[in-house]
Amino acid sequence: MLTITEAQIRAMRAATRAAFAGRAVAHLRRRFPARTAPVEDARLRAFVDLGIDRARRYGIVGEADVLRYLEYMLIYGARFDTDPRFAWAGEILRRAGLGPSRRMDLIDDYDMFRMNRS
């Protein structure tokens, strides 16, 4: 019988998170080259780590949804979810009865159609 210790589970979670964070940094650099070019890797990695934690508060844990959350952090600011200028985003993120992907879809829709971005 195989036994996995709590320490091993923590190590696997840390490795999984680190791998995702690396992919997220690369994604943000590809998607937003002008905004991320002047940012050192360590600083962008800290930004991604913050975003992963902030997204988790809303139950957003799927890779694609977290990437979208990170994109909005880059566009509107790291604390866009609590910034009064973007109250619409916080309202959507806190909306009960909707799954995380649906809430991120609503943010996409609002961003595209109400903020007149394409």
N, C-alpha and C positions, 0 to 999 in steps of 0.2 A: 504494500500500500504506500502510495506517495503522500508525503506530508509536506505542506508548504507552510513555512512559519510566517508570522506577521511581519517580521523584518524583510523576508523575501517578497512579500506582497507589496510592502512600501517601496522596495527597490524597483520592482516591476512598474509600479505606478509612476515613480519618478522618472524612469527611463522612457516610459510611454509619453509622459508630459514633455520631457526634454526633446524627444523626437518630433512631437507635434509642434512645439515652440520653434524648432529649427525650420520646419516646413512653413510655419506661419510667417516667420521673418522673411523667408525667400518669397512667399506669396505677396507680402506687403511691398517688398522691394520691386517685384515685377509689376504689380498693379499701380503703384504710386511712386515711380522712380524719382520724380522731382522732389517730392516731400521726404523721401527716405534717404536720398543720396547723402545729404550732409550729416546724417545720424549714424553714430558709431554702432557696430553690431551689439555691443553690450547694452547700450542704452535702448536700442530697439527691442532687444530680448527682454529687458525689464518692462518695457511697455507691453509686450505680448503677455508676459507673466501676469501683469496687473489686469489686462483684459480677460484672460482666462478666468481669473478669480472673480472679476466683476460680472462676467457673463454667467458664471455658475450660480450667482445669487438669484438669477432669474430662471434657473433650471436649464440654461442653455449650455449644453455639453457636447453636442454633436459637432464634429469637425467643421462641416460646411457652415453651420450656424455660428460657431465661434469665429470663424474667419470673417463672416459678414459683420458680426459685432465689432471685431477689431477694425474693420474698414471704417465703420461709423465712428469709432473712437478717433481714428486718424482724420476723418473729414470734419467732425464736429467738436472734437476735444475728448480727452481721456475720461472726463466725467459727464459726457453728454446725457447720460441717463438721469442725472440729478440736476443738470443745468437748467435754470428757469427759462432760458432762451429756447430750449428744446423740450419744453414740458410735454409736447406731443409724444416724444420718444419714451419718456418715463411712463406715461400713461399706457402706451401700448405694451411696454415690457411688463407692467404690473397687471395687465388685463387677465382676469381669472377665466378659466374655462377654455383657454386656447393653449395648444402645445407650443413649444419653443420655436419650431420651424414656422408655424403659422404667424406667431408674433413677429418673427424676423421678416416674413413675407410682407406683413403690414407696414413695417418700417421701410422696407424697400419701396412699397407702393407710395407711401407718404413722401419719401425722399424724392422719388422720381416725378410724381405728379404735382405735389404741393410745393416742393422746394425748387421745382422747375429745373431739375438736373437731368442729364441724359447719360 
